[in-house]
Amino acid sequence: MTHLPAMAALTARGAVQRLVASQIREVANAGMNDPAILPFWFGEPDEVTPPFIRDAAVAALARGETFYTGNFGLPELRETIAGYLSGLHRPTAADEVAVTASGMSALMLTVEALVDPGDRVVVVTPVWPNLTEIPKILGGEVVRVPLAFGAAGWTLDLDRLRDALTPGTRALIVNSPNNPTGWTLDAAQQRAILAHCRQHGIWIVADDVYERLSYGDSGPALACAPSFLDLAAPDDRVVSTNSFSKSWLMTGFRLGWIVAPPALMPDLGKLIEYNTSCSPAFVQRAGIVALRDGEPTIAHTLARYRQARDLLLRELNALPRVVAAPPPGAMYAFFRVEGVTDSLAFCKQLVREAKLGLAPGSAFGPEGDGFVRWCFAAGEARLADGIDRLRRFLAH
């Protein structure tokens, strides 16, 4: 009698099975189809993309721009991104820029290019979960360096971070301004980190998606948050990833970019080919117009978010059991609710009983449990309604 081998289980590989599913989605899935829910769980503005950007995409479609582009994107968009970055940071050349199908894709491609199984990757946390889970997809070992919460808000222990960045560490991933806390690296910290990483040959992967959402509380509003691109030479082990989603209100367009040393670009090109091949041409045309004509949109958005932030923080801190610090950047209030030890259960209860959709702090790592994230990229009337729902919930 012939004995057939036992069939393998119909499952994904172990590294994928061990990934942590998004708790933000878990909460949202509990209430997305309920029209009575007031949602602030996703990092998305409540305003549609400005007409001049949408019109550029429509015009490109009308011209028949529905074909492939080069892996790195339209030359005109690469040049436009390079010029935009040169105005904010150090001079940047188009051959340092790769266009990607979203900021998420930019991060995934960068880590695919740099991280082998077993590589040590340090991540400053709490943070958007993609940044800790992406290295794990590739078999990397993730080491978390937590921010501390106190009277001054969220702060980084620089010595603790340097101690974690040991020789042999492959990469540091840092998101500043940070999702969910709004914490922002200052230039002195960036210089110290860059010097340390240079000494030990460690790559820095900077998620700069919120760099234009910087509130400059110590003085006039900044044109941009401090960036490693202000300090790094083109041949430094520094990769900056970015997105059109937040600053230009283009979340649904799925368009981003990478700035990387020229020596890394050929391999990034291969990875783009084997992932998405390219971003849609008509979406790239919208990106060109956004960069060229979008500064008034950014100024409007920043002023609107600052007003929303100040309103939300004032009202949150007037509630019993709530402790909130004003975020210096991004578009989230990440606040503690005293007595809450299970953020996920708390947010699910909010959905059921208060019809209020917030993101659980535990979604951003164990450092976030007991905290809740509220995206304040919304109008004041909507925020006031949400505060009223939270107030009534906490009172019962």
N, C-alpha and C positions, 0 to 999 in steps of 0.2 A: 504494500500500500504506500502511495506517495503522500508524504506529509508536507503540506504547504506552509510556508512561514506565516507567523501571525501578522495580520495586517496592522500597519502603523495607525495610530490614532489620527483622526482627521482634524488636526490642530495646526496652528501656526508654530513657528519655531519658538523655543523657550524665551529668548530675549523679548520677543513681541508679547508673548503671554504675560510676562512679568511687568509690562508697562502699566502705569497707573492711569486708569480712565479719567477723563476730565470730570471733576465734580461740578464744575460750572454747568456743563451740559447735563449732568445728572439732575441738578436743580431745575434748569430750564425745561428739560423734558417733562418735568412734573407739572408744568404750567403753561407751556408755549401755546397750546390750543385753547386756552381760556381767555376770552376777550376782556374779562374783568381784571386780569393781572396787569399791574403796572411794572414793566420790566426795566431794571437797571443792571442786569447781570452781565451783559456782554460789553466789551470795549468798543462801542460803536456810537457815532453821533446820531442825533435824531433829525438832523438836517440832510436833505438829499444833496448829491454832488451838484456844484454850481452849474448853471446852464452852459457857460462858455466851455467847460470841460466836456460835458455830455455832447454838446454840438460838434466838437472836434471828432469824437468817436463816430457819431452819426454820419458826418461828412466823409470820413474815411471809409465807412461801409458803403456809402452811396458811390464812392469812386471805385469800389470793387477791391479794396485792400483786405482781401480774405485769404491771402496766401502766406506760406511760411516766410519768416525773416531769418537772418543769421542767428546762430545760437546766442550771441552776445547782445542781440537787439539791433534795432535800427541805428545806423551810424549817427543820424541826427539826434536821436534820444540820448545816446551815449555822450555825444558832445555837449548836449544841453545839461545833462546831469553833471558832467565834469565842470562846466562853467558855473553852475549853481553852487557846487561844493567849493570851488576855488574862491567864490565870493564869501563863503562862510568860514572856510578853514584854510589849509595850505593849498598851494596850486595842485590841481589834480588833472591828470591827463585822461583822455577818453579810453586809452588802452589799459587803464586800471579799473574800468567800470564794466560790469556785466549786468544786463537787465534780466530780471527774473519774474516768474509768474507768482508774485506775492512776496511779502517780507518773510512769511513762513518758509517759502521755498528757498529764499536767500539763506536763511539759517540752516536749513536741512542740507543744502548743497555745500555750504562752508564746512559743516561738521563732517559730512561725507568725505570731503577732500582732505581733512586733517586727522581724523580719529580712527585708529585701528582697534580691534578687540583687545581689551586689557589696558588701553591707555587711560591715564589718570586725567580727569577733567574737573577743574574747580569752578563752582558756580556760586555767585553771591545771591543769597536767598533772604526772605521769600521772593518768589519770582513766578512769572507766567510759566505754567508747567511744561510747555513745549521745550523750554531751555534746559530742563533737567532730564526730560525723557528722550530727546533726540540723541544725545550721546549713548544712551542705553540701547537704543535701536541698533546701534553699530557695535555693541558689546563693550562700550567704554565704562570705566569706573567713575562715578560721579561723587565728588566730595563737596558738601554744602558748607558755606561760610555764612552764618546768619547775621543779618543786621540786628541791632538792639533797638528796642522801643523805650523811650523815656520822655522826660519833660521837653526835650529838644526835638521830639519826633523820632524818626528812624535815622540811626547813625551807624557808620562802619568803623569797626576796630581794625585799623590799617595793619597793625602788627599781627593780629590774628590772621588776616588775609595773607600777609607775606609768609607767615609760618606755614600756611597751607600750600603755598606755591613752592614746593620743594623741588630740588633738581630731579629731572625725569618727568615732571608734570608736563603733559602735552599741551594743554590749553586752559586758559581762563575765559569763562563766558560771563559777561557783565552787561546788564541792562540798566542804562542811566540816561534820562530819568526812568525810574523803575515802575514797572507794573507788578505789584499792585500799590506800592507804598508811596510813590512819587519821590522817593529818595533820589538825590542827584550827586554824583561825584563832583568834587571841585577840582580845579586845575592842578593844585598842589598834590592832591591824592593821585591824580592821573600820572603826574610826572614820577612820583615815587613808584607806582605800580609798573609803569613802562620801564623804568630803570631796572627794577628787580627782574622783570620778565626778559629784558635784554640780556641780563647777566646769566640767566639760566636757560636761555633759548626756548622760552615758553610763548606760544601763540596767544594773542589777545583777540577774542571774538567779541566785538562791541555791537550790541543790539541798540541802534540809535533811532528807533522808530519814533520816539517821543521828543527828539532833540529840539524841535521847534516849539514844543509846548512847555516852555520854561517861564516861570512867573517872576523871576528876578526880585524876590521880596526884600533883598538887602539894598536895592537901588532901582534904577530904571529897568524896565522890562528888557531882557536880553534878546538879541536877535536869534540866539541859539544857545542851548546848554553847552557847557564845556565838552569837548570831544577829543578822543585820542588822535583824530585827524589833525587837530591843532598842533600836535607835538611830534607825531611819528613821521619818519622819513618814508619815502615810497618803498624802500627795501626792508623796512622793519617788519617783524612778524605780527602785523596788525591787520585785521579784516574788519571792516565796518559794513553792517547790513542795515538796510533801510526800506521804507515802504511809502507808497502814496496814500495809504489808507487813512491815517489819522489827520495829518496836517492839511490835506487837500480834500477831505471828506469823500474818499474814494474806496471805501472798504470792499464794495462789490466788484471793483474793477480787477482786483487781484494782480497788482503790479508792484514790483519792488526792484531793488538793486543791491549789488555787492561792490565794494571798493576793496581791492586786494593787490598785493605786490604783483608786478607784471610777470614774475617767474611762476606764479601760481595759476595764471590765467589759462594756459593751454589745458591743464587738467580740469579746471572749472568748466571749460568749454565742453569737454567730453562728458562731464556729469550732467550739464544742462541738456545735451543731446539725448542722453539716456534717461532723463527724467521727463522733461516737457518739450524738448526740442527748441522751443522759443515761446515767447509771449505773443498773443495775438497782435497783429499789426495795428488794427484800429484802436486797441487799448493803448498801445504805445503812442499813437498820435495824440490821444487824450493826455498822456503823461507829458509830452512835449509842451502842450499848451498850458497845462497846470504849472509847470516850472517857469515858463516864460511869463505868464500873466497872473500867477496865483498869489503874489505877496499880499494883495488886499484881502484875499480869502483867509490867509493865515492870520493876518492882523485882526480881522473880524472874529475868527474862531478863538484866538488867544484872549481877546477882551471879553468875549462871551463866557468862556470857560472860567476866567478869573472871577467874574461876577457870580457865576454859578457855584464855584468853589467856596467863595466867601460866604454866600448865603447858606449853603449846605453845612459848612463847618460850624457856623454860628448856631444854627438850629440843632445840629447833632449834639453839640456841647451843652445845650440847654436841657437835654433829655437826661433823666435819671439813668445811671449805670453805664452811660456812654462816655468814652474817652477818645477824643480825636485830635490829631495834630494836622495843621495845614500842610499839604504836600507842596514842595517847591516846584514840582513838575508833573507831567502826565495829566491824566484826567480822571483820577480816582481818589475817593476818600477811603482809607483803610483804617477802620476804627475798631476799638475794643468794646465789647459788651460784657461788663462785669457779671460773673456768674455763669457765663456761657463756656462750656468746656468741649462741646461738640458743635462746631460751626455748621457742618453739613446738616445735622438734624435741626438746628435752629433755623437755617434758611429754608428748609423744606416746610417747617412749621409756619414760617412767614408766608410762604406761597399759599398754603392751605387756609390759614386763618386770617391773614391780613391782605391777601391778594397783592403782595409786594414781592418783586423778584430782585434779590441781591445775590452776590456771589460769596460762597463760604470761604473764609480765610484759609481753611485747611486745603483748599484746591491749590494753593501756592506753596504748600509744604507744611511740615509739622510746626514750623515757626509761626505759621499764620493761624493756628487753631485758637479760638477765642476771639478772633477778629472777623470782620465782614467787609467786603469791598462793594462800594457804591460808585458806579460810573456817573459822573456829573455832567456828561456831554449832552445836556438837555435844557429845555426852557424852564424858567423860574416857576411857572404855574405847575408844571409837571413835578418838579422837585418838591414844591410845597405840598402837593397832594401826597407824595411819597413820605415826606416827613410826618404828615398828619397820620398816615396809616401806621408808621412805626411807633409814633407816640401813643396811639390808642392800643397798639399791641403790647407795648412794654408796661402800660398802666394796668392791664388786667391780670 
